[in-house]
Amino acid sequence: MTKFPRTDQNRINRLPKRGHYDRETIYQILDEALICHVGFVEKGQPYVIPINFARIDDTIVLHGAKASRLLKHVEAGNPICVEATIVDGLVLARSVFHHSVNYRSVVLFGKGCPVEDEQEKLAALKAVTEHLIPGRWDEARQPNRKEMNTTRVVSIKIDEASAKVRVGPAVDEQEDYALPVWAGVLPLQEMPLSPIRDEALLDDISLPEYVRRYSRKG
């Protein structure tokens, strides 16, 4: 199935024309976003936790300390909501009321389960590492037994999802177009600055090509 079905949970009600339900759009946003926010309810108290992640096919994988309350909650199979947003620009209108943001966002719903098989756990950790910076897993030292034993890995099957995307210029009131106020879009992009060399780095280690050419764009 190339599209997620529209349900009461994932349907875009406000400005539905901005809604997308196809996997291609949703997964492209997830693969570009660095951080997601995971929402859950524990003992009647809602929480939202930012965390790095990766997508493997139709699942989201998370990792962290064994003591993590979030990961324990996900591992127990409770319902989870995950959100990720990429900001593409500030939309400056002639009126304050019509200022906006160009963005791409995803909200997904699913239930979690533990990742316990050693090879699946390694694959999930590799996916998270490669999601942050492709090429790093094969160069850096991989987790040892002690590190594996102290790391909890969970998987969330994406049952329902939708994306919401805003593009384009400001939309002002017709009478405001004559105002002497600058209007337009200030594009924003997440991009790397010059790498900062670790002071303890051996002199003969050069900057890897995957760091030199790093980009969040696919």
C-alpha positions as CSV (number, residue, x, y, z in Angstrom):
1,M,0.0,0.0,0.0
2,T,1.5,3.4,-1.1
3,K,-0.8,5.5,1.0
4,F,-1.9,5.4,4.7
5,P,-5.7,5.3,5.0
6,R,-7.3,8.4,6.4
7,T,-8.7,7.9,9.8
8,D,-10.0,10.0,12.7
9,Q,-6.5,10.0,14.1
10,N,-4.4,11.0,11.2
11,R,-6.8,13.1,9.1
12,I,-5.7,16.7,8.4
13,N,-8.8,18.8,9.4
14,R,-7.3,22.3,9.4
15,L,-6.3,23.3,5.8
16,P,-6.8,19.7,4.5
17,K,-5.3,20.7,1.1
18,R,-1.9,20.7,2.8
19,G,-2.3,17.1,3.9
20,H,-0.4,14.2,2.4
21,Y,-0.9,10.5,3.1
22,D,1.5,8.9,0.7
23,R,4.4,7.0,2.0
24,E,6.9,8.7,-0.3
25,T,6.2,12.2,1.1
26,I,5.9,11.0,4.7
27,Y,9.1,8.9,4.6
28,Q,11.1,11.6,2.8
29,I,10.3,14.0,5.7
30,L,11.2,11.5,8.3
31,D,14.5,10.6,6.6
32,E,15.5,14.3,6.4
33,A,14.5,15.3,10.0
34,L,17.2,14.9,12.6
35,I,15.0,14.8,15.7
36,C,11.5,13.6,16.4
37,H,9.3,14.2,19.3
38,V,7.6,11.2,20.9
39,G,4.3,11.8,22.8
40,F,3.0,9.4,25.4
41,V,0.8,9.3,28.5
42,E,1.9,7.7,31.7
43,K,-0.4,7.5,34.7
44,G,-2.6,10.2,33.2
45,Q,0.3,12.6,32.7
46,P,1.2,13.5,29.0
47,Y,4.9,13.8,28.0
48,V,6.7,14.8,24.9
49,I,10.3,13.8,24.5
50,P,12.7,14.8,21.8
51,I,15.0,12.1,20.6
52,N,17.1,11.1,17.6
53,F,15.7,8.2,15.6
54,A,15.8,6.3,12.3
55,R,13.3,4.8,10.0
56,I,13.6,1.2,8.8
57,D,10.9,0.4,6.3
58,D,7.6,0.9,8.0
59,T,9.0,1.3,11.5
60,I,10.7,3.9,13.7
61,V,13.6,2.8,15.9
62,L,14.7,4.5,19.0
63,H,17.6,3.8,21.4
64,G,18.8,5.0,24.8
65,A,19.7,4.0,28.3
66,K,18.1,0.9,29.9
67,A,16.5,3.2,32.5
68,S,14.8,5.4,30.0
69,R,11.1,6.0,31.0
70,L,10.2,6.7,27.4
71,L,11.8,3.6,26.0
72,K,10.3,1.4,28.7
73,H,6.9,2.8,27.9
74,V,7.3,2.2,24.1
75,E,8.7,-1.3,24.8
76,A,5.6,-2.2,26.8
77,G,3.4,-1.9,23.6
78,N,1.6,1.3,24.6
79,P,0.1,3.6,21.9
80,I,2.6,6.2,20.8
81,C,2.5,9.4,18.8
82,V,5.6,10.6,16.9
83,E,6.1,14.0,15.3
84,A,8.9,15.5,13.1
85,T,9.1,18.9,11.5
86,I,11.4,20.6,9.0
87,V,11.2,24.4,8.8
88,D,11.9,25.6,5.2
89,G,11.2,29.3,5.5
90,L,9.7,32.3,7.3
91,V,6.7,33.7,5.5
92,L,6.5,37.5,6.0
93,A,3.2,39.0,5.1
94,R,2.2,42.6,5.0
95,S,0.0,42.1,8.0
96,V,1.1,40.4,11.2
97,F,-2.0,38.2,11.1
98,H,-0.9,36.5,7.9
99,H,2.7,35.8,8.8
100,S,3.4,32.1,8.6
101,V,6.1,29.4,8.2
102,N,6.9,27.1,5.3
103,Y,7.3,23.7,6.7
104,R,7.0,19.9,6.2
105,S,5.8,17.9,9.1
106,V,4.7,14.3,9.9
107,V,2.6,12.9,12.7
108,L,2.4,9.1,13.0
109,F,0.8,6.7,15.4
110,G,1.7,3.2,16.3
111,K,2.6,0.8,19.1
112,G,6.1,-0.2,20.2
113,C,7.9,-3.4,20.9
114,P,11.4,-4.3,22.1
115,V,14.3,-5.1,19.7
116,E,16.1,-7.9,21.5
117,D,17.7,-10.1,18.7
118,E,21.4,-9.0,18.6
119,Q,21.6,-8.7,14.9
120,E,18.3,-6.7,14.7
121,K,19.6,-4.5,17.6
122,L,22.8,-3.8,15.7
123,A,20.9,-3.0,12.6
124,A,18.7,-0.5,14.5
125,L,21.8,1.2,16.0
126,K,23.4,1.3,12.6
127,A,20.3,2.9,11.1
128,V,20.2,5.6,13.9
129,T,23.9,6.3,13.3
130,E,23.6,6.5,9.5
131,H,20.4,8.6,9.9
132,L,22.6,11.2,11.7
133,I,25.5,11.0,9.3
134,P,25.8,8.5,6.5
135,G,29.2,6.7,6.4
136,R,29.9,7.0,10.1
137,W,29.0,3.4,11.2
138,D,31.7,1.7,9.1
139,E,34.4,4.1,10.3
140,A,33.7,4.5,14.1
141,R,34.1,1.7,16.6
142,Q,31.0,-0.3,16.9
143,P,29.3,-1.1,20.2
144,N,31.0,-3.6,22.4
145,R,29.2,-6.2,24.6
146,K,29.0,-3.9,27.7
147,E,27.5,-1.0,25.6
148,M,25.0,-3.3,24.0
149,N,23.9,-4.6,27.4
150,T,23.3,-1.1,28.7
151,T,21.4,0.1,25.6
152,R,17.6,-0.3,25.1
153,V,16.4,-0.4,21.5
154,V,12.7,-0.3,20.6
155,S,10.7,-0.3,17.4
156,I,7.4,1.5,16.6
157,K,5.4,0.1,13.7
158,I,3.9,3.0,11.8
159,D,0.1,2.1,11.7
160,E,-1.2,5.5,10.7
161,A,0.5,8.6,9.5
162,S,0.0,11.9,7.6
163,A,2.2,14.8,6.5
164,K,1.3,18.5,6.4
165,V,3.2,20.8,4.1
166,R,3.1,24.5,3.5
167,V,4.9,26.1,0.6
168,G,4.7,29.4,-1.2
169,P,4.3,33.1,-0.5
170,A,2.2,35.0,2.0
171,V,-1.5,35.4,1.3
172,D,-2.5,38.9,2.4
173,E,-5.9,40.7,2.5
174,Q,-6.5,42.3,-0.9
175,E,-6.5,45.8,0.6
176,D,-3.1,45.2,2.2
177,Y,-1.1,44.6,-1.0
178,A,-0.8,48.3,-1.5
179,L,0.9,48.8,2.0
180,P,4.6,49.9,1.9
181,V,5.7,46.8,3.8
182,W,8.3,44.3,2.6
183,A,6.7,40.9,2.1
184,G,8.2,37.6,1.0
185,V,9.8,34.4,2.2
186,L,13.1,34.1,4.1
187,P,14.3,30.6,3.2
188,L,15.8,28.5,6.0
189,Q,17.9,25.4,5.7
190,E,19.7,23.2,8.2
191,M,23.2,23.1,7.0
192,P,26.6,22.3,8.5
193,L,29.3,24.8,9.3
194,S,33.0,24.2,9.3
195,P,33.9,21.0,11.3
196,I,35.8,21.6,14.6
197,R,38.7,19.2,15.0
198,D,38.9,17.3,18.3
199,E,41.9,18.5,20.3
200,A,42.9,15.0,21.1
201,L,42.7,13.8,17.5
202,L,45.8,12.2,16.1
203,D,47.6,14.5,13.7
204,D,47.5,12.1,10.7
205,I,43.8,11.7,10.7
206,S,42.2,13.7,8.0
207,L,38.6,15.0,7.6
208,P,36.4,12.2,6.2
209,E,34.7,12.9,2.9
210,Y,31.3,12.1,4.4
211,V,31.8,14.9,6.9
212,R,33.1,17.3,4.3
213,R,30.1,16.7,2.0
214,Y,27.5,16.4,4.8
215,S,23.9,17.4,3.9
216,R,20.5,16.7,5.3
217,K,19.0,16.6,1.8
218,G,18.5,13.2,0.2
